């Protein structure tokens, strides 16, 4: 005699079967080899910026390490926050990564209470790639040869000297704001979407000063290049410009900004994918060929672990919060 099941029992059985099938599919998906299709790296600045340079170097190395195409997706704007938010909202499947840095991962969360992403919660750290030394330059028409002379000149004509910025919550804007605060001077901020837009105006003399990466500025800081490099904002002098003193040497020990750039994935990326990314990152970061390319860009290689990166991120955010406890920001137009 057959057994007849009631309608409710049959529905419950179907639901259970679907649940088991779904659970099995989820487990099977996580167990699948990764990657199986192209990977996208979001670079939250314009082409030619330090963020873009690092992203393209990482993309090239990841292609070789993982065996799939890796492309760079430039998402400039809002000092890098647009790209960072896009990466934070991307599917956590390992196929969208972010090359971010101090401008969009450290300064905004320390200074903007309404930020729409949290770098410590919305991402999983993979590893930092490079430190990028920054420095101060002026157009050669500005009669200042040291940072102290620039401060004296600005003090003699408050609000008249101008400087280019990518926004107050970026390394470019924050470094200059810290200098203005420490020197107790006022300069007029001119805001740009990206460094490739700002640099021509500084080179032409339409804008007086700029704080940005040394490797880029040094190309135009030689004789006849249009710019004069006043100071390096790192703890030590740059090997590329050994004759240029640091900010500390010139009497501004608190104006030390050492931006870094690293790789992150959206939070909740599967553990097996994160593990594979971590392994690929370490192989890349410790490769003599990659380290040589980083050095050729004028940057300083880093090969810290994911845990070290996560710790550095939290500590740097806390440090910026302390630094900005009273620092003023310049006016803008």
Residue, then its C-alpha position, 0 to 999 in steps of 0.5 A: x500500500x502506498x503512502x500518500x503525503x499531504x499537501x503541506x508535507x509535500x511543500x515542506x519537502x520541496x522547500x527542504x530540497x530547495x534549501x539543501x540544493x541552495x546550500x550545496x550550490x553556495x558551498x560549491x561556488x566557494x570551492x570553485x577555483x578562482x579566478x575564472x574570468x577577468x579582474x577589474x582594479x578600480x584606480x580612484x584617480x586620473x591616468x598618470x597619477x600615483x594611484x594609476x601608476x600603482x594600479x597598472x603595475x599591480x594589474x600587470x603583475x597579477x595577470x602573470x600571477x593569476x593567469x587571467x586578464x586584469x584591467x584598470x578602471x579609472x574612477x577619478x573625482x571627489x579626491x578618490x572617494x568616488x572610486x573607493x565607494x564604487x569598490x566598496x559597493x561591488x560584488x564581493x567575489x574577487x573580481x573587483x579590487x581597489x588600489x587605494x591610498x592615504x587620500x581616500x582611505x585615511x584622511x576622509x574617515x578621519x575628517x569627514x563624519x558623513x563619509x559613505x564608506x568605512x575603509x576598516x569595515x567595507x574592505x578587506x586589506x590585501x597588502x600595501x604596495x608602495x610609499x610615495x614621497x610627497x613634496x612642496x613646489x612653487x612656480x619659478x616666478x615665486x620668490x621663495x627658495x625654501x619653505x620658510x621663505x614661502x611662509x614669510x612671503x605668504x605672511x606678507x600678503x595674506x590670501x594672495x598666493x594660490x595653491x592647487x589642491x585635489x580637495x581638502x581630504x586628499x594628500x595634496x590638500x591635507x599636506x598643504x593645509x597642515x603647512x598653512x596651519x603650522x606656519x600660521x599663514x593663509x593661501x588661496x586653494x584652487x581645487x582640481x579634479x585630478x593632478x593632470x588637470x592641476x599641474x599645467x596651471x602650476x607649470x604655467x604660473x597661473x597657480x603658485x604652489x603645489x604639494x604632490x608626489x616627488x617623482x612627478x614634481x622632480x620631472x619639472x623641478x630641474x633647471x628650466x622646468x618651471x617648478x622649484x622644489x622647496x621641501x620633501x615631506x618625508x621623514x628623510x630626504x629622497x634619494x632622487x633629490x638628495x639636495x632638497x631638505x625635508x620639512x623637519x629640517x626647515x622647521x616644520x617637523x609636524x608637516x610629514x605626510x608619507x602617503x601609501x598605496x595598497x590593494x583591497x577587496x570588498x568586505x565579505x569576499x570569500x576566504x579562499x579568494x582572499x587567501x589566493x589574493x594574499x598569496x599573489x600579493x606577497x609574490x608580487x611585492x617581494x619580486x625583484x622585478x616588481x620592486x625595481x619597477x616601483x623604485x623606477x617610479x620614484x616610490x618606495x616598495x612595501x611588502x607588509x602582510x594583510x594584517x600589517x596593512x589593516x593595522x597601519x590603516x587603523x593607526x593612520x586614521x587615528x593619527x590623522x584625527x589627532x593631527x586635525x584636532x585644531x588644524x584649520x583649512x584654507x579658503x577656496x574658490 
